[in-house]
Amino acid sequence: MTPDDTLIRMANQIGTFFESMPDRTEALGGIAKHIKNFWDPRMRKAFLAHVDGPHHEDIKPIVLSAIAEHRALLG
């Protein structure tokens, strides 16, 4: 398992947790805030690089939406 695989697994677990929230706006913000608050800057940088790459189909759509909407918070 590569570091990217671990970050993707973690992000998808966060996405799964927040997916159950009825308010999608709140869920997207929650995903981004969790990553910002609990991930080391190097982890965020590596994850964002993977998101920006050509192969990010392994990331849950809700996580990709959260990243797209709250990118400035994570940079």
N, CA, C, O and CB atoms as a CASP TS submission, in Angstrom:
PFRMAT TS
TARGET T0000
AUTHOR 0000-0000-0000
METHOD Language model
MODEL 1
PARENT N/A
ATOM      1  N   MET     1       0.846  -1.183   0.000  1.00  0.00           N
ATOM      2  CA  MET     1       0.000   0.000   0.000  1.00  0.00           C
ATOM      3  C   MET     1       0.893   1.248   0.000  1.00  0.00           C
ATOM      4  O   MET     1       1.789   1.375   0.834  1.00  0.00           O
ATOM      5  CB  MET     1      -0.963  -0.003   1.231  1.00  0.00           C
ATOM      6  N   THR     2       0.645   2.151  -0.925  1.00  0.00           N
ATOM      7  CA  THR     2       1.433   3.376  -1.026  1.00  0.00           C
ATOM      8  C   THR     2       0.868   4.442  -0.088  1.00  0.00           C
ATOM      9  O   THR     2      -0.260   4.322   0.391  1.00  0.00           O
ATOM     10  CB  THR     2       1.454   3.894  -2.484  1.00  0.00           C
ATOM     11  N   PRO     3       1.658   5.480   0.169  1.00  0.00           N
ATOM     12  CA  PRO     3       1.121   6.588   0.987  1.00  0.00           C
ATOM     13  C   PRO     3      -0.146   7.184   0.376  1.00  0.00           C
ATOM     14  O   PRO     3      -1.075   7.547   1.097  1.00  0.00           O
ATOM     15  CB  PRO     3       2.179   7.690   1.152  1.00  0.00           C
ATOM     16  N   ASP     4      -0.182   7.285  -0.969  1.00  0.00           N
ATOM     17  CA  ASP     4      -1.390   7.799  -1.621  1.00  0.00           C
ATOM     18  C   ASP     4      -2.587   6.904  -1.325  1.00  0.00           C
ATOM     19  O   ASP     4      -3.682   7.402  -1.062  1.00  0.00           O
ATOM     20  CB  ASP     4      -1.178   7.910  -3.140  1.00  0.00           C
ATOM     21  N   ASP     5      -2.389   5.588  -1.366  1.00  0.00           N
ATOM     22  CA  ASP     5      -3.482   4.653  -1.077  1.00  0.00           C
ATOM     23  C   ASP     5      -4.016   4.865   0.334  1.00  0.00           C
ATOM     24  O   ASP     5      -5.225   4.821   0.561  1.00  0.00           O
ATOM     25  CB  ASP     5      -3.009   3.199  -1.249  1.00  0.00           C
ATOM     26  N   THR     6      -3.120   5.093   1.268  1.00  0.00           N
ATOM     27  CA  THR     6      -3.530   5.311   2.657  1.00  0.00           C
ATOM     28  C   THR     6      -4.340   6.601   2.776  1.00  0.00           C
ATOM     29  O   THR     6      -5.374   6.625   3.444  1.00  0.00           O
ATOM     30  CB  THR     6      -2.296   5.364   3.588  1.00  0.00           C
ATOM     31  N   LEU     7      -3.878   7.667   2.135  1.00  0.00           N
ATOM     32  CA  LEU     7      -4.600   8.936   2.185  1.00  0.00           C
ATOM     33  C   LEU     7      -5.964   8.818   1.523  1.00  0.00           C
ATOM     34  O   LEU     7      -6.946   9.370   2.018  1.00  0.00           O
ATOM     35  CB  LEU     7      -3.785  10.038   1.513  1.00  0.00           C
ATOM     36  N   ILE     8      -6.027   8.105   0.413  1.00  0.00           N
ATOM     37  CA  ILE     8      -7.308   7.918  -0.280  1.00  0.00           C
ATOM     38  C   ILE     8      -8.269   7.130   0.599  1.00  0.00           C
ATOM     39  O   ILE     8      -9.445   7.476   0.709  1.00  0.00           O
ATOM     40  CB  ILE     8      -7.101   7.195  -1.631  1.00  0.00           C
ATOM     41  N   ARG     9      -7.766   6.073   1.222  1.00  0.00           N
ATOM     42  CA  ARG     9      -8.606   5.272   2.118  1.00  0.00           C
ATOM     43  C   ARG     9      -9.132   6.141   3.261  1.00  0.00           C
ATOM     44  O   ARG     9     -10.314   6.084   3.601  1.00  0.00           O
ATOM     45  CB  ARG     9      -7.811   4.061   2.680  1.00  0.00           C
ATOM     46  N   MET    10      -8.250   6.941   3.847  1.00  0.00           N
ATOM     47  CA  MET    10      -8.663   7.808   4.953  1.00  0.00           C
ATOM     48  C   MET    10      -9.702   8.840   4.496  1.00  0.00           C
ATOM     49  O   MET    10     -10.707   9.059   5.172  1.00  0.00           O
ATOM     50  CB  MET    10      -7.439   8.523   5.551  1.00  0.00           C
ATOM     51  N   ALA    11      -9.451   9.463   3.353  1.00  0.00           N
ATOM     52  CA  ALA    11     -10.392  10.466   2.827  1.00  0.00           C
ATOM     53  C   ALA    11     -11.749   9.831   2.534  1.00  0.00           C
ATOM     54  O   ALA    11     -12.789  10.423   2.823  1.00  0.00           O
ATOM     55  CB  ALA    11      -9.827  11.123   1.546  1.00  0.00           C
ATOM     56  N   ASN    12     -11.740   8.642   1.966  1.00  0.00           N
ATOM     57  CA  ASN    12     -12.997   7.966   1.668  1.00  0.00           C
ATOM     58  C   ASN    12     -13.741   7.581   2.942  1.00  0.00           C
ATOM     59  O   ASN    12     -14.972   7.607   2.962  1.00  0.00           O
ATOM     60  CB  ASN    12     -12.740   6.729   0.822  1.00  0.00           C
ATOM     61  N   GLN    13     -13.023   7.225   4.003  1.00  0.00           N
ATOM     62  CA  GLN    13     -13.676   6.935   5.286  1.00  0.00           C
ATOM     63  C   GLN    13     -14.330   8.193   5.848  1.00  0.00           C
ATOM     64  O   GLN    13     -15.442   8.139   6.374  1.00  0.00           O
ATOM     65  CB  GLN    13     -12.658   6.367   6.300  1.00  0.00           C
ATOM     66  N   ILE    14     -13.645   9.308   5.736  1.00  0.00           N
ATOM     67  CA  ILE    14     -14.222  10.589   6.173  1.00  0.00           C
ATOM     68  C   ILE    14     -15.469  10.877   5.350  1.00  0.00           C
ATOM     69  O   ILE    14     -16.506  11.261   5.891  1.00  0.00           O
ATOM     70  CB  ILE    14     -13.189  11.754   6.033  1.00  0.00           C
ATOM     71  N   GLY    15     -15.361  10.689   4.040  1.00  0.00           N
ATOM     72  CA  GLY    15     -16.508  10.904   3.151  1.00  0.00           C
ATOM     73  C   GLY    15     -17.691  10.023   3.514  1.00  0.00           C
ATOM     74  O   GLY    15     -18.833  10.484   3.506  1.00  0.00           O
ATOM     75  N   THR    16     -17.432   8.767   3.830  1.00  0.00           N
ATOM     76  CA  THR    16     -18.504   7.842   4.216  1.00  0.00           C
ATOM     77  C   THR    16     -19.221   8.333   5.468  1.00  0.00           C
ATOM     78  O   THR    16     -20.447   8.270   5.555  1.00  0.00           O
ATOM     79  CB  THR    16     -17.941   6.430   4.450  1.00  0.00           C
ATOM     80  N   PHE    17     -18.458   8.816   6.428  1.00  0.00           N
ATOM     81  CA  PHE    17     -19.059   9.333   7.660  1.00  0.00           C
ATOM     82  C   PHE    17     -19.969  10.528   7.353  1.00  0.00           C
ATOM     83  O   PHE    17     -21.116  10.566   7.799  1.00  0.00           O
ATOM     84  CB  PHE    17     -17.957   9.742   8.670  1.00  0.00           C
ATOM     85  N   PHE    18     -19.464  11.488   6.601  1.00  0.00           N
ATOM     86  CA  PHE    18     -20.220  12.717   6.348  1.00  0.00           C
ATOM     87  C   PHE    18     -21.325  12.532   5.312  1.00  0.00           C
ATOM     88  O   PHE    18     -22.243  13.350   5.245  1.00  0.00           O
ATOM     89  CB  PHE    18     -19.284  13.809   5.891  1.00  0.00           C
ATOM     90  N   GLU    19     -21.256  11.482   4.511  1.00  0.00           N
ATOM     91  CA  GLU    19     -22.280  11.202   3.496  1.00  0.00           C
ATOM     92  C   GLU    19     -23.664  11.020   4.112  1.00  0.00           C
ATOM     93  O   GLU    19     -24.673  11.305   3.468  1.00  0.00           O
ATOM     94  CB  GLU    19     -21.905   9.956   2.704  1.00  0.00           C
ATOM     95  N   SER    20     -23.713  10.552   5.338  1.00  0.00           N
ATOM     96  CA  SER    20     -24.997  10.281   5.977  1.00  0.00           C
ATOM     97  C   SER    20     -25.701  11.550   6.466  1.00  0.00           C
ATOM     98  O   SER    20     -26.860  11.497   6.878  1.00  0.00           O
ATOM     99  CB  SER    20     -24.797   9.335   7.136  1.00  0.00           C
ATOM    100  N   MET    21     -25.016  12.669   6.424  1.00  0.00           N
ATOM    101  CA  MET    21     -25.621  13.920   6.879  1.00  0.00           C
ATOM    102  C   MET    21     -26.678  14.382   5.880  1.00  0.00           C
ATOM    103  O   MET    21     -26.450  14.337   4.671  1.00  0.00           O
ATOM    104  CB  MET    21     -24.542  15.013   7.072  1.00  0.00           C
ATOM    105  N   PRO    22     -27.822  14.824   6.373  1.00  0.00           N
ATOM    106  CA  PRO    22     -28.881  15.264   5.451  1.00  0.00           C
ATOM    107  C   PRO    22     -28.546  16.575   4.730  1.00  0.00           C
ATOM    108  O   PRO    22     -29.016  16.798   3.614  1.00  0.00           O
ATOM    109  CB  PRO    22     -30.182  15.431   6.212  1.00  0.00           C
ATOM    110  N   ASP    23     -27.753  17.428   5.342  1.00  0.00           N
ATOM    111  CA  ASP    23     -27.392  18.715   4.736  1.00  0.00           C
ATOM    112  C   ASP    23     -26.068  18.550   3.988  1.00  0.00           C
ATOM    113  O   ASP    23     -25.004  18.475   4.603  1.00  0.00           O
ATOM    114  CB  ASP    23     -27.284  19.845   5.823  1.00  0.00           C
ATOM    115  N   ARG    24     -26.143  18.495   2.656  1.00  0.00           N
ATOM    116  CA  ARG    24     -24.941  18.246   1.851  1.00  0.00           C
ATOM    117  C   ARG    24     -23.917  19.374   1.993  1.00  0.00           C
ATOM    118  O   ARG    24     -22.715  19.111   2.014  1.00  0.00           O
ATOM    119  CB  ARG    24     -25.320  18.074   0.378  1.00  0.00           C
ATOM    120  N   THR    25     -24.371  20.614   2.090  1.00  0.00           N
ATOM    121  CA  THR    25     -23.448  21.731   2.259  1.00  0.00           C
ATOM    122  C   THR    25     -22.652  21.577   3.551  1.00  0.00           C
ATOM    123  O   THR    25     -21.440  21.791   3.578  1.00  0.00           O
ATOM    124  CB  THR    25     -24.210  23.065   2.259  1.00  0.00           C
ATOM    125  N   GLU    26     -23.340  21.209   4.597  1.00  0.00           N
ATOM    126  CA  GLU    26     -22.677  20.987   5.884  1.00  0.00           C
ATOM    127  C   GLU    26     -21.711  19.799   5.801  1.00  0.00           C
ATOM    128  O   GLU    26     -20.623  19.835   6.377  1.00  0.00           O
ATOM    129  CB  GLU    26     -23.726  20.745   6.994  1.00  0.00           C
ATOM    130  N   ALA    27     -22.114  18.754   5.083  1.00  0.00           N
ATOM    131  CA  ALA    27     -21.258  17.572   4.923  1.00  0.00           C
ATOM    132  C   ALA    27     -19.970  17.919   4.180  1.00  0.00           C
ATOM    133  O   ALA    27     -18.886  17.504   4.591  1.00  0.00           O
ATOM    134  CB  ALA    27     -22.012  16.462   4.173  1.00  0.00           C
ATOM    135  N   LEU    28     -20.081  18.671   3.098  1.00  0.00           N
ATOM    136  CA  LEU    28     -18.892  19.046   2.325  1.00  0.00           C
ATOM    137  C   LEU    28     -17.942  19.890   3.175  1.00  0.00           C
ATOM    138  O   LEU    28     -16.728  19.689   3.155  1.00  0.00           O
ATOM    139  CB  LEU    28     -19.295  19.817   1.049  1.00  0.00           C
ATOM    140  N   GLY    29     -18.508  20.831   3.914  1.00  0.00           N
ATOM    141  CA  GLY    29     -17.691  21.640   4.805  1.00  0.00           C
ATOM    142  C   GLY    29     -17.049  20.811   5.899  1.00  0.00           C
ATOM    143  O   GLY    29     -15.901  21.049   6.275  1.00  0.00           O
ATOM    144  N   GLY    30     -17.786  19.839   6.410  1.00  0.00           N
ATOM    145  CA  GLY    30     -17.256  18.964   7.448  1.00  0.00           C
ATOM    146  C   GLY    30     -16.086  18.125   6.972  1.00  0.00           C
ATOM    147  O   GLY    30     -15.117  17.931   7.706  1.00  0.00           O
ATOM    148  N   ILE    31     -16.171  17.632   5.759  1.00  0.00           N
ATOM    149  CA  ILE    31     -15.067  16.849   5.185  1.00  0.00           C
ATOM    150  C   ILE    31     -13.817  17.718   5.086  1.00  0.00           C
ATOM    151  O   ILE    31     -12.738  17.321   5.525  1.00  0.00           O
ATOM    152  CB  ILE    31     -15.451  16.288   3.781  1.00  0.00           C
ATOM    153  N   ALA    32     -13.973  18.897   4.510  1.00  0.00           N
ATOM    154  CA  ALA    32     -12.824  19.792   4.342  1.00  0.00           C
ATOM    155  C   ALA    32     -12.237  20.211   5.685  1.00  0.00           C
ATOM    156  O   ALA    32     -11.017  20.231   5.850  1.00  0.00           O
ATOM    157  CB  ALA    32     -13.230  21.030   3.545  1.00  0.00           C
ATOM    158  N   LYS    33     -13.088  20.543   6.636  1.00  0.00           N
ATOM    159  CA  LYS    33     -12.609  20.964   7.953  1.00  0.00           C
ATOM    160  C   LYS    33     -11.882  19.829   8.663  1.00  0.00           C
ATOM    161  O   LYS    33     -10.864  20.049   9.319  1.00  0.00           O
ATOM    162  CB  LYS    33     -13.775  21.457   8.813  1.00  0.00           C
ATOM    163  N   HIS    34     -12.404  18.625   8.532  1.00  0.00           N
ATOM    164  CA  HIS    34     -11.742  17.480   9.166  1.00  0.00           C
ATOM    165  C   HIS    34     -10.338  17.289   8.581  1.00  0.00           C
ATOM    166  O   HIS    34      -9.371  17.110   9.321  1.00  0.00           O
ATOM    167  CB  HIS    34     -12.586  16.188   8.980  1.00  0.00           C
ATOM    168  N   ILE    35     -10.237  17.328   7.267  1.00  0.00           N
ATOM    169  CA  ILE    35      -8.925  17.167   6.627  1.00  0.00           C
ATOM    170  C   ILE    35      -7.996  18.302   7.043  1.00  0.00           C
ATOM    171  O   ILE    35      -6.822  18.063   7.324  1.00  0.00           O
ATOM    172  CB  ILE    35      -9.067  17.125   5.084  1.00  0.00           C
ATOM    173  N   LYS    36      -8.494  19.514   7.084  1.00  0.00           N
ATOM    174  CA  LYS    36      -7.677  20.668   7.477  1.00  0.00           C
ATOM    175  C   LYS    36      -7.209  20.544   8.935  1.00  0.00           C
ATOM    176  O   LYS    36      -6.046  20.807   9.238  1.00  0.00           O
ATOM    177  CB  LYS    36      -8.475  21.979   7.286  1.00  0.00           C
ATOM    178  N   ASN    37      -8.105  20.147   9.824  1.00  0.00           N
ATOM    179  CA  ASN    37      -7.796  20.119  11.253  1.00  0.00           C
ATOM    180  C   ASN    37      -6.957  18.926  11.695  1.00  0.00           C
ATOM    181  O   ASN    37      -6.194  19.027  12.657  1.00  0.00           O
ATOM    182  CB  ASN    37      -9.062  20.128  12.027  1.00  0.00           C
ATOM    183  N   PHE    38      -7.088  17.813  11.010  1.00  0.00           N
ATOM    184  CA  PHE    38      -6.465  16.591  11.507  1.00  0.00           C
ATOM    185  C   PHE    38      -5.362  16.015  10.622  1.00  0.00           C
ATOM    186  O   PHE    38      -4.676  15.076  11.027  1.00  0.00           O
ATOM    187  CB  PHE    38      -7.504  15.567  11.692  1.00  0.00           C
ATOM    188  N   TRP    39      -5.186  16.554   9.438  1.00  0.00           N
ATOM    189  CA  TRP    39      -4.135  16.060   8.550  1.00  0.00           C
ATOM    190  C   TRP    39      -2.956  17.019   8.553  1.00  0.00           C
ATOM    191  O   TRP    39      -3.129  18.236   8.485  1.00  0.00           O
ATOM    192  CB  TRP    39      -4.672  15.873   7.116  1.00  0.00           C
ATOM    193  N   ASP    40      -1.794  16.473   8.630  1.00  0.00           N
ATOM    194  CA  ASP    40      -0.543  17.216   8.514  1.00  0.00           C
ATOM    195  C   ASP    40      -0.506  17.912   7.138  1.00  0.00           C
ATOM    196  O   ASP    40      -1.025  17.367   6.163  1.00  0.00           O
ATOM    197  CB  ASP    40       0.695  16.262   8.700  1.00  0.00           C
ATOM    198  N   PRO    41       0.099  19.104   7.051  1.00  0.00           N
ATOM    199  CA  PRO    41       0.174  19.799   5.753  1.00  0.00           C
ATOM    200  C   PRO    41       0.780  18.946   4.632  1.00  0.00           C
ATOM    201  O   PRO    41       0.381  19.070   3.474  1.00  0.00           O
ATOM    202  CB  PRO    41       0.987  21.065   5.904  1.00  0.00           C
ATOM    203  N   ARG    42       1.735  18.091   4.971  1.00  0.00           N
ATOM    204  CA  ARG    42       2.320  17.218   3.934  1.00  0.00           C
ATOM    205  C   ARG    42       1.303  16.211   3.424  1.00  0.00           C
ATOM    206  O   ARG    42       1.294  15.875   2.240  1.00  0.00           O
ATOM    207  CB  ARG    42       3.552  16.479   4.480  1.00  0.00           C
ATOM    208  N   MET    43       0.452  15.731   4.312  1.00  0.00           N
ATOM    209  CA  MET    43      -0.603  14.799   3.902  1.00  0.00           C
ATOM    210  C   MET    43      -1.594  15.499   2.973  1.00  0.00           C
ATOM    211  O   MET    43      -1.990  14.950   1.944  1.00  0.00           O
ATOM    212  CB  MET    43      -1.339  14.225   5.140  1.00  0.00           C
ATOM    213  N   ARG    44      -1.991  16.720   3.350  1.00  0.00           N
ATOM    214  CA  ARG    44      -2.928  17.475   2.507  1.00  0.00           C
ATOM    215  C   ARG    44      -2.316  17.747   1.141  1.00  0.00           C
ATOM    216  O   ARG    44      -2.991  17.604   0.122  1.00  0.00           O
ATOM    217  CB  ARG    44      -3.323  18.804   3.185  1.00  0.00           C
ATOM    218  N   LYS    45      -1.053  18.135   1.110  1.00  0.00           N
ATOM    219  CA  LYS    45      -0.383  18.429  -0.156  1.00  0.00           C
ATOM    220  C   LYS    45      -0.334  17.192  -1.058  1.00  0.00           C
ATOM    221  O   LYS    45      -0.619  17.281  -2.252  1.00  0.00           O
ATOM    222  CB  LYS    45       1.039  18.949   0.103  1.00  0.00           C
ATOM    223  N   ALA    46       0.024  16.053  -0.492  1.00  0.00           N
ATOM    224  CA  ALA    46       0.088  14.811  -1.273  1.00  0.00           C
ATOM    225  C   ALA    46      -1.297  14.413  -1.778  1.00  0.00           C
ATOM    226  O   ALA    46      -1.444  13.972  -2.918  1.00  0.00           O
ATOM    227  CB  ALA    46       0.689  13.671  -0.426  1.00  0.00           C
ATOM    228  N   PHE    47      -2.309  14.569  -0.928  1.00  0.00           N
ATOM    229  CA  PHE    47      -3.662  14.207  -1.332  1.00  0.00           C
ATOM    230  C   PHE    47      -4.160  15.124  -2.443  1.00  0.00           C
ATOM    231  O   PHE    47      -4.748  14.657  -3.418  1.00  0.00           O
ATOM    232  CB  PHE    47      -4.612  14.264  -0.133  1.00  0.00           C
ATOM    233  N   LEU    48      -3.930  16.420  -2.302  1.00  0.00           N
ATOM    234  CA  LEU    48      -4.368  17.364  -3.330  1.00  0.00           C
ATOM    235  C   LEU    48      -3.650  17.106  -4.653  1.00  0.00           C
ATOM    236  O   LEU    48      -4.246  17.266  -5.718  1.00  0.00           O
ATOM    237  CB  LEU    48      -4.123  18.808  -2.870  1.00  0.00           C
ATOM    238  N   ALA    49      -2.399  16.714  -4.598  1.00  0.00           N
ATOM    239  CA  ALA    49      -1.670  16.372  -5.819  1.00  0.00           C
ATOM    240  C   ALA    49      -2.327  15.173  -6.500  1.00  0.00           C
ATOM    241  O   ALA    49      -2.430  15.134  -7.726  1.00  0.00           O
ATOM    242  CB  ALA    49      -0.183  16.069  -5.503  1.00  0.00           C
ATOM    243  N   HIS    50      -2.769  14.202  -5.714  1.00  0.00           N
ATOM    244  CA  HIS    50      -3.454  13.044  -6.293  1.00  0.00           C
ATOM    245  C   HIS    50      -4.796  13.465  -6.897  1.00  0.00           C
ATOM    246  O   HIS    50      -5.158  13.014  -7.984  1.00  0.00           O
ATOM    247  CB  HIS    50      -3.668  11.947  -5.221  1.00  0.00           C
ATOM    248  N   VAL    51      -5.522  14.317  -6.202  1.00  0.00           N
ATOM    249  CA  VAL    51      -6.807  14.811  -6.703  1.00  0.00           C
ATOM    250  C   VAL    51      -6.599  15.533  -8.035  1.00  0.00           C
ATOM    251  O   VAL    51      -7.416  15.400  -8.946  1.00  0.00           O
ATOM    252  CB  VAL    51      -7.476  15.758  -5.668  1.00  0.00           C
ATOM    253  N   ASP    52      -5.520  16.288  -8.148  1.00  0.00           N
ATOM    254  CA  ASP    52      -5.237  17.049  -9.369  1.00  0.00           C
ATOM    255  C   ASP    52      -4.710  16.185 -10.506  1.00  0.00           C
ATOM    256  O   ASP    52      -4.668  16.626 -11.654  1.00  0.00           O
ATOM    257  CB  ASP    52      -4.243  18.136  -9.072  1.00  0.00           C
ATOM    258  N   GLY    53      -4.310  14.965 -10.193  1.00  0.00           N
ATOM    259  CA  GLY    53      -3.763  14.073 -11.200  1.00  0.00           C
ATOM    260  C   GLY    53      -4.843  13.482 -12.097  1.00  0.00           C
ATOM    261  O   GLY    53      -6.035  13.717 -11.900  1.00  0.00           O
ATOM    262  N   PRO    54      -4.404  12.715 -13.082  1.00  0.00           N
ATOM    263  CA  PRO    54      -5.357  12.165 -14.048  1.00  0.00           C
ATOM    264  C   PRO    54      -6.188  10.998 -13.520  1.00  0.00           C
ATOM    265  O   PRO    54      -7.228  10.675 -14.095  1.00  0.00           O
ATOM    266  CB  PRO    54      -4.623  11.724 -15.265  1.00  0.00           C
ATOM    267  N   HIS    55      -5.751  10.367 -12.446  1.00  0.00           N
ATOM    268  CA  HIS    55      -6.435   9.169 -11.954  1.00  0.00           C
ATOM    269  C   HIS    55      -6.919   9.373 -10.523  1.00  0.00           C
ATOM    270  O   HIS    55      -6.243   9.002  -9.563  1.00  0.00           O
ATOM    271  CB  HIS    55      -5.504   7.948 -12.028  1.00  0.00           C
ATOM    272  N   HIS    56      -8.088   9.962 -10.400  1.00  0.00           N
ATOM    273  CA  HIS    56      -8.648  10.148  -9.058  1.00  0.00           C
ATOM    274  C   HIS    56     -10.023   9.502  -8.931  1.00  0.00           C
ATOM    275  O   HIS    56     -10.810   9.862  -8.055  1.00  0.00           O
ATOM    276  CB  HIS    56      -8.741  11.638  -8.725  1.00  0.00           C
ATOM    277  N   GLU    57     -10.306   8.543  -9.815  1.00  0.00           N
ATOM    278  CA  GLU    57     -11.598   7.852  -9.765  1.00  0.00           C
ATOM    279  C   GLU    57     -11.747   6.971  -8.524  1.00  0.00           C
ATOM    280  O   GLU    57     -12.836   6.473  -8.238  1.00  0.00           O
ATOM    281  CB  GLU    57     -11.776   7.005 -11.012  1.00  0.00           C
ATOM    282  N   ASP    58     -10.658   6.782  -7.795  1.00  0.00           N
ATOM    283  CA  ASP    58     -10.699   5.979  -6.578  1.00  0.00           C
ATOM    284  C   ASP    58     -11.152   6.786  -5.357  1.00  0.00           C
ATOM    285  O   ASP    58     -11.259   6.244  -4.257  1.00  0.00           O
ATOM    286  CB  ASP    58      -9.334   5.380  -6.316  1.00  0.00           C
ATOM    287  N   ILE    59     -11.415   8.062  -5.552  1.00  0.00           N
ATOM    288  CA  ILE    59     -11.861   8.934  -4.460  1.00  0.00           C
ATOM    289  C   ILE    59     -13.375   9.107  -4.572  1.00  0.00           C
ATOM    290  O   ILE    59     -13.907   9.342  -5.657  1.00  0.00           O
ATOM    291  CB  ILE    59     -11.128  10.330  -4.503  1.00  0.00           C
ATOM    292  N   LYS    60     -14.053   8.989  -3.446  1.00  0.00           N
ATOM    293  CA  LYS    60     -15.514   9.120  -3.432  1.00  0.00           C
ATOM    294  C   LYS    60     -15.930  10.485  -3.987  1.00  0.00           C
ATOM    295  O   LYS    60     -15.274  11.490  -3.716  1.00  0.00           O
ATOM    296  CB  LYS    60     -16.066   8.932  -1.992  1.00  0.00           C
ATOM    297  N   PRO    61     -17.017  10.521  -4.762  1.00  0.00           N
ATOM    298  CA  PRO    61     -17.493  11.793  -5.327  1.00  0.00           C
ATOM    299  C   PRO    61     -17.743  12.881  -4.286  1.00  0.00           C
ATOM    300  O   PRO    61     -17.479  14.054  -4.549  1.00  0.00           O
ATOM    301  CB  PRO    61     -18.759  11.557  -6.096  1.00  0.00           C
ATOM    302  N   ILE    62     -18.248  12.513  -3.110  1.00  0.00           N
ATOM    303  CA  ILE    62     -18.509  13.530  -2.088  1.00  0.00           C
ATOM    304  C   ILE    62     -17.203  14.170  -1.606  1.00  0.00           C
ATOM    305  O   ILE    62     -17.179  15.358  -1.286  1.00  0.00           O
ATOM    306  CB  ILE    62     -19.269  12.911  -0.896  1.00  0.00           C
ATOM    307  N   VAL    63     -16.129  13.398  -1.554  1.00  0.00           N
ATOM    308  CA  VAL    63     -14.827  13.939  -1.147  1.00  0.00           C
ATOM    309  C   VAL    63     -14.302  14.879  -2.232  1.00  0.00           C
ATOM    310  O   VAL    63     -13.788  15.956  -1.929  1.00  0.00           O
ATOM    311  CB  VAL    63     -13.807  12.789  -0.876  1.00  0.00           C
ATOM    312  N   LEU    64     -14.430  14.473  -3.483  1.00  0.00           N
ATOM    313  CA  LEU    64     -13.987  15.347  -4.585  1.00  0.00           C
ATOM    314  C   LEU    64     -14.782  16.650  -4.586  1.00  0.00           C
ATOM    315  O   LEU    64     -14.219  17.717  -4.830  1.00  0.00           O
ATOM    316  CB  LEU    64     -14.142  14.628  -5.950  1.00  0.00           C
ATOM    317  N   SER    65     -16.074  16.573  -4.318  1.00  0.00           N
ATOM    318  CA  SER    65     -16.898  17.788  -4.250  1.00  0.00           C
ATOM    319  C   SER    65     -16.455  18.687  -3.106  1.00  0.00           C
ATOM    320  O   SER    65     -16.387  19.906  -3.258  1.00  0.00           O
ATOM    321  CB  SER    65     -18.381  17.426  -4.085  1.00  0.00           C
ATOM    322  N   ALA    66     -16.155  18.088  -1.966  1.00  0.00           N
ATOM    323  CA  ALA    66     -15.700  18.868  -0.811  1.00  0.00           C
ATOM    324  C   ALA    66     -14.383  19.566  -1.124  1.00  0.00           C
ATOM    325  O   ALA    66     -14.193  20.731  -0.775  1.00  0.00           O
ATOM    326  CB  ALA    66     -15.542  17.965   0.428  1.00  0.00           C
ATOM    327  N   ILE    67     -13.475  18.851  -1.782  1.00  0.00           N
ATOM    328  CA  ILE    67     -12.184  19.439  -2.141  1.00  0.00           C
ATOM    329  C   ILE    67     -12.389  20.584  -3.127  1.00  0.00           C
ATOM    330  O   ILE    67     -11.797  21.653  -2.973  1.00  0.00           O
ATOM    331  CB  ILE    67     -11.242  18.369  -2.743  1.00  0.00           C
ATOM    332  N   ALA    68     -13.218  20.363  -4.129  1.00  0.00           N
ATOM    333  CA  ALA    68     -13.455  21.396  -5.143  1.00  0.00           C
ATOM    334  C   ALA    68     -14.066  22.657  -4.519  1.00  0.00           C
ATOM    335  O   ALA    68     -13.680  23.776  -4.856  1.00  0.00           O
ATOM    336  CB  ALA    68     -14.380  20.855  -6.250  1.00  0.00           C
ATOM    337  N   GLU    69     -15.008  22.461  -3.620  1.00  0.00           N
ATOM    338  CA  GLU    69     -15.714  23.595  -3.025  1.00  0.00           C
ATOM    339  C   GLU    69     -14.901  24.336  -1.963  1.00  0.00           C
ATOM    340  O   GLU    69     -15.075  25.539  -1.773  1.00  0.00           O
ATOM    341  CB  GLU    69     -16.999  23.120  -2.420  1.00  0.00           C
ATOM    342  N   HIS    70     -14.016  23.617  -1.275  1.00  0.00           N
ATOM    343  CA  HIS    70     -13.292  24.204  -0.146  1.00  0.00           C
ATOM    344  C   HIS    70     -11.780  24.137  -0.338  1.00  0.00           C
ATOM    345  O   HIS    70     -11.034  24.032   0.635  1.00  0.00           O
ATOM    346  CB  HIS    70     -13.676  23.498   1.146  1.00  0.00           C
ATOM    347  N   ARG    71     -11.337  24.196  -1.557  1.00  0.00           N
ATOM    348  CA  ARG    71      -9.907  24.045  -1.872  1.00  0.00           C
ATOM    349  C   ARG    71      -9.035  25.079  -1.134  1.00  0.00           C
ATOM    350  O   ARG    71      -7.956  24.749  -0.643  1.00  0.00           O
ATOM    351  CB  ARG    71      -9.691  24.175  -3.389  1.00  0.00           C
ATOM    352  N   ALA    72      -9.507  26.305  -1.065  1.00  0.00           N
ATOM    353  CA  ALA    72      -8.728  27.367  -0.424  1.00  0.00           C
ATOM    354  C   ALA    72      -8.456  27.064   1.045  1.00  0.00           C
ATOM    355  O   ALA    72      -7.401  27.433   1.561  1.00  0.00           O
ATOM    356  CB  ALA    72      -9.454  28.701  -0.548  1.00  0.00           C
ATOM    357  N   LEU    73      -9.373  26.409   1.718  1.00  0.00           N
ATOM    358  CA  LEU    73      -9.196  26.049   3.122  1.00  0.00           C
ATOM    359  C   LEU    73      -8.067  25.042   3.304  1.00  0.00           C
ATOM    360  O   LEU    73      -7.392  25.037   4.333  1.00  0.00           O
ATOM    361  CB  LEU    73     -10.492  25.483   3.689  1.00  0.00           C
ATOM    362  N   LEU    74      -7.864  24.194   2.304  1.00  0.00           N
ATOM    363  CA  LEU    74      -6.922  23.091   2.431  1.00  0.00           C
ATOM    364  C   LEU    74      -5.511  23.417   1.978  1.00  0.00           C
ATOM    365  O   LEU    74      -4.573  22.704   2.334  1.00  0.00           O
ATOM    366  CB  LEU    74      -7.416  21.935   1.664  1.00  0.00           C
ATOM    367  N   GLY    75      -5.341  24.468   1.207  1.00  0.00           N
ATOM    368  CA  GLY    75      -4.033  24.795   0.654  1.00  0.00           C
ATOM    369  C   GLY    75      -3.078  25.328   1.625  1.00  0.00           C
ATOM    370  O   GLY    75      -1.942  25.638   1.267  1.00  0.00           O
TER
END
